[in-house]
């Protein structure tokens, strides 16, 4: 069985799976950073066969492979420069809301708050360490 068509198809599909196709290239302006997010789907199939013709007429074989992919922009993260906390990040949906999109939108402010609290906790711990050293 000739595996070359399968190998070529897989190599081409792997090109589609590059990170920049899912999390797009960052766009930066004076006051904000925009990070596009896309959704993609992919399908792949391959087959091969080999057989003997009746009455010693020879052998036959064949193989084939195919695949396809689709990419759809679904959202953009907008990070506003100079704004701290939840007001500094927005998720702009490019498709009708779905449960995952809603969850991301609701989670972003909480994650930012947790990161801010973690930063303050680390700062407090460092200050305590300095006091203990003196």
N, C-alpha and C positions, 0 to 999 in steps of 0.2 A: 504494500500500500504506500502510495506517495504521500508523505507528510508535509511536503512543502506548502500546499495551499492552506493547511491548518496553521502552520508556523507563521506564514505571512499574515493571515487573518488575525491571529492572536497579537502579533507585533503591532499591527495597525490599531487594534482596539486598545492596547496599552497606552498608545499615544493619547487617546481620548481621556484616559484616566489620570492625566497629569493634574497635580494639585491646582494649578492656576485655572483649570477649567471648572473646578468646583468652587473654590474660594478664589474669586477673580483678583486681578491685580488691583492693588490699592490706588485710589485716586486721592490726591492731596491738594487742597486749596488753601488759601490764606487762613481761613477760620475753621476748617473741618477736614476730617479724613473719612473717606467713603470706602467701605469694603463690600463689594458685591458677593452674593451667595447664590449658587445655582443648584438645581436638582438634576440628576441625570439618571438615565436608565440604559441598560445594555442587554442584548441577547446574543447568543452565540450558538452555532450548531456545526457539526462536522459528521461526515459519514464516508465509509469506504466499503467496497465490495470486490470480491474476486470469485470467479467461477469457471467451470469447465463446460465448453459447448458440447452438444451431443455428437456422437460418431467421430470423435477425434478431430474436430474442426478447430481446435486450439483453445487457448485460455483467454479470458477477458478480465479486465480489472478497471476500476474507476474509483475516484474519490472526489470529494468536494467539501468546501467549508464556506460559511457565511456568517455574517454578524452585522449588527447595527447598534447605533447608540443615538440618544437624543439628550439635549441639554436645554434646560428651561430656567431663565432667571426667576428667582422667587422672592428675594429680599435684598435689602442693603442695610448694613450697619453704618450709622452716621455718628462719628465721634467728634464732638464740638471741642475745639481747642480752647483752653482757658476756663472750662466749666468742670467743676468737680461733682462727684456724686451722680445720682440717677439722671439729673438734668443734662449731663454731659454726653449721654449716649441715647440714641433712638434707633429703633428697628422699623424700617419702612418696608411694608409688604408690597410686593408687585403682583401678587395673586390673591384670590379670595382667602380670607383667614381659614386655617385648619387647626386642629388641636395642637400639632407640633409648633406651628407658628405662634399661636397664642401662648404656649408654654414658654417659648424663647422670649417673647416680649415681656412676659410677667417675671421671668427669672433674671433678666439683665439688671434691673434696679437692685434686686436683692443681692446679686453677685457683687455688684459695685460696692454696696454697703458693707458686705463681708470683707472685701478686699481693703476697704478704708479702715474697718475695725482691726483687721489683722496688721495693717501698717502701724496703727497707733499702739497696738499691743507690743509689737516688736520694738518700737521706739521706747515705750515704758520699760520693757525688760532691759534694754541697753542702758537706760538711765540708772536703773537699780544696780546693774553690774558695776557701773562706774562708781556709784556711791559705796558699794561693798569693797571695792579695790582701795578706796581712800580711807 
